[in-house]
Amino acid sequence: MTARLLIVGPQGSGKGTQGVRVGDALGIPVVSTGDVFRANVKDGTELGLQVKSIIDGGDLVPDELTSAVVRDRLAQDDAAEGFLLDGYPRNLAQVLHLDEFLEGRDESLDAVIALVVPRDESLSRLTARAAEQGRADDTEEAIATRLGIYERETAPILDVYGTRGIVDEIDGVGTLDEVTARIFAALEARGIQAR
C-alpha cells in the first residue's frame, strides 16, 4: 500500500507533530520544507543563508526554490512508496508544480489532511513555542505575518484539492492523541491504514 499525503494547517495547528505521527505509523517519510530549510540555515549552506534572510523578515521562501528542494527530496528512494508533505504546496503555483512532478511519475495525492484551528489558538500556541524553544522566527510580528500569508495564499489550495475529493478536514483542537485518532479515522475511511 502506498500513501501520498499532504498535511495542511495554519502555523501552530500541530501539523508538524501530527505529520511525524502519521509518517511513523504509515512507514513513509515526512517531507517538511521548514525542517529542510532550518537544517540548511543551521549548517550555514548557501541555501541556508538565502533562506535565513527571508525567514528572519517573516516572509516565505520563493516558489521556485521551494519546489526544487521538494522535487529533489521526493525523488529519493525512501519516498518511492509514499510520503507526507508538510509545508508544501503552500500556494496555487506550488500546487501546479507538485501536480506536474507527480503526473510525470504517474502518481497523485491520496489525501489532504486539513487541520482546522481557530486563529486565536494558533497565536497562543506559537507564542508559547517561541518562549519554550527560543525560535528567532517566532516573534509576534513574524507570527502575524505568516498567519496572514497562510490565510491569503495557502488556505485557497484546499479549494483545489476539495474539487478532487481528497480533503479531510480535521478538528485540530484537543489532545495530541485525540487529533491523531481523528486523522487516522479519516485515512482509514479512504483505505489508508497504519502498518
N, C-alpha and C positions, 0 to 999 in steps of 0.2 A: 504494500500500500504506500502511495506517495501522498504527501500533503504539502501543497504550496500555499502558504498563508501570508496574510498581511494583518498586522495589529495597528489600529489607529486610535488616537485619543489625544486630548489636549495635554500639554505638559502637566505633570502632576497627577495624571489619571491612573498611574500604576502600570502603564503598558510595558515598561522595561522589565519590571519584576514579573508580571504575568507572562510576558513573552518568553522569558527564561524557563518558567514553569512549564509552559506549553511545549517549547522546544525539547526540553529534557524528557517529558512524558512521551513525546512522539518520536524521539530519536532523530531530530532534524536540527541543523544549525540555526541559531538566531543571528540574523544579519542586522545589526544595529548600526546605522550610519553614525550616530552620536559616538558610540564606542570606538569605531574605526577612526573617526576624526580626533577624538580625545587621545587615543594611542599615538597618533602621528604628532599631535601637539606635544605630548609628554616626551616623545623621542626626538623632538626638535627637527623633524624632517622638513623638506621644502614645502610639502603639502601642509604639514603641521603649522609652519609659520604663516602660510596664507590663511589657513583656517582660523588660527588664533586671533588674528586681527579682525576677521569677520565676526567671530563669535563674541569677542570682547565688546564689540559695538552693539551686541544684541541682535545681530542680523543672522540670516541663514546662508549656508554655503550655496553658490550658484548651481543651477540645474545640471549644466554640462559636467562640471567637476563631480558632483554627487552621483550622477548616472554612470559615469566612467568607473568610479570606485565600486558601485554596486554590481555592474556587469562583470567586472573582474572577479569579485567575490563569488557571484553566483556561478561562474564558470569553473570554480574549483570542485574537485571530486566529491567532497563531502556534501555538496548541495545538489548532486545529481538526482537524488531520490526525494528531494523536498527541502524546504526552508521556511523560516518565518521571518518576514521583513518587519523591521521596527524603525520608523522614521523615514521610510521611503516606500512608495512615492508620497511626496508631501504637497504636490500641486498637480494641476491638469497636464502641464507639459511633461512632468515626470511619469504620469500615467501612460502617456503616449510612448515615452522612451521604454518603459517596462513592457508594455504591450508588444512593441517591435522586437525586443530582445526575446521574450517568451515565445512569440509566434515563430521566430526564427528557429526555435528548438521544438516547435510543435507542442507547446505547453501553454497553460493558462493558470491563473489563480483559482484555487478551490474554494476559498472562503476569505472574507474580510471580517475580522473581529473589531467591532467599533465600541470602544469603552466610552460610556456616557457618564460624565461627571460635571456637576454644576461649576461654573467659573469660580465662585467663592471657595469651593472645596479645593480646586486646583491651586488657587493662590495660597491658601493656608498650608497645603502640603508642600508646595515649592519653597515657601518661606521657612518652614521647619527643616526641609532638606538642606537649604543654604546654611542655616545655623549649625546643623549637625555635621555636614561634610565640608563646610568652608569653601563651597564651589564659587569661583570668581564669576562664573557666567550666570549665577542666580541672584543678581541684585534685583531689587524691587522693580526698577525701571526696565531692566532686561527681561524680567518675567512678564511684565505687562506687554512689552513689545512682542515677545514670542507668542503669547496667548492671542494677541490681535492678529498676528500673521496666521496662526492656526485657524482662527475663525474665518478669515477672509480667503485664505488660499487652500488649506488642507481640507476643511470640512466639505467643500464642494466635490471632492473626489468621491465622497460617499454616494452622491447622486449618480455618478457614472457607474460605480460598481453596483449600486442599487438596481439600476436598469438591467444589469446582468443577473440579478437574483442571488448574489453571493454575499450580501452584507448581513451579519448577525449583530444587532445592537444589544450590548450587554450593560446592565446597570453596574457601573464601576464603584459604587459606594457600598461599603461593607467591609468585612474582614477579608484578608488575602484569600483564605480558603473559600469563603462564600463566593467571591468573584471568580476564582478559579473553577469552582463547581459549575457556575453559570456558563462559563466559556466552554467547558467540556460537554455540558448538556447540549449546547448549540452545535458543537462539532460532531458529536455522536449522532445528532439528528441528520447530519449530512453524510454519515457513514465513515467519519474520521475518528478513529479510536486510538487511545494510548496503547503503547506496546506492552 
